Amino acid sequence: MTQQLAQVSVRILDKEYQVACPADERTDLLDSAEVLDNKMREIRDTGRIVGLDRIAVMAALNMANDLMHARERDQRLEGDYSERLKSISDQLDGALSSTSQLDF
């Protein structure tokens, strides 16, 4: 089955781009374009970086850095949850083995 594509118009730093994406991802694409536009405007408005290419690269680097930090945080949380689940599982095993010893 072929997935339907939608043509989506996004505006980033007052420039219009036509992008094709799966129809069910249209909203995500628009949200992503808005985040990128906001980040690029923030960088441009500092006045320290000039040129669309440089602004785009700085925005990409900032967003990649944010993504890496989010992944690290997720991995730490996943490890914390795994440890807690193992501890709960061990406690349950201990409680169940205690009750099974009481059964004759």
N, C-alpha and C positions, 0 to 999 in steps of 0.2 A: 504494500500500500504506500503510495507516495504522499509525503507530508506537504500540506499546502504552505506556500510561502506568501508572506505579506510584504509589500513595499511600504517602508516606513520612512517618513521625512523627519529628521532630527536637526535641531539648530544648536550649534556649538560655537560660542564666541561670534555670534551674529552671522555665521556662515551655515548655509543649508547643505545637508548631506542626505542622499537617498540610500537606504540600507535595506537589504532583503533579509528577512529572518522567518523562522517558523511562525505561523499565525498565532500559535498559543504562547509565544514568547514576546509578543509585541509590547505588552505592558512592561515587561522586564527590560527590554531594549530602551524604551522611552525613559524609564527610571534611571537606567545606567547612563544614558546621554545627559540627563539632568545633573547627575552627580559629577560627571566629567566636566560639564559646562561650568558648574559652580566652582570646582577645583581650579579650572583654568582661569576663571575670572579672578579668583582669590590670588593666584600667582601673578597674573597680569597687573592687578591693582596694587601690588606691592611696589611696582615700578622698577624693580631690580632686574627683571628679565624681559628682554625685548625679542620679539619675533615669535610668530605662531608656532614654528617648529620647536623652538626652545621651550616655550610654555607647555606645549604638548608633552615633550620629553620629561620635563620636571613634574607635570601632573601624573604621568605614567609611573615615574619613579616613586613619587609620594604614595600613590595608590597601591603599587606593588609592595612597598614597605608596610603599609597598613594591612594588606592581605597576609603578609608573612607573620606579622605580629598576631593577627587574629587566628591563624593556623596554629601558631605556637601555644596560644592561650587555650584553643580547643583541645590540643594534645595534652596539655597539663590537666585540664578539666576531665578529659577522658581517663587519664591515669588515676586521678583522684576518685572518680566514680568506680573504676575497676577495683581499686583497693577497698573502697567501702562495700561494694557488692561481695567481694571475696570475704571480707570480715563478717558480713551478715550471713553469708552462706556457711562459713565455718561455725558461727554461733548456732545456726539452725541445725547443722549436722550434729553439733554437740548436744543440743537439746533433744533432738530426735533419738540419738543413740542412748541418752539417759533414760528416756521414756521407754525405749524398746527393751532396756535391761530390766525395767520394772514389770514388763509383761512376762507371764510365765507360759 
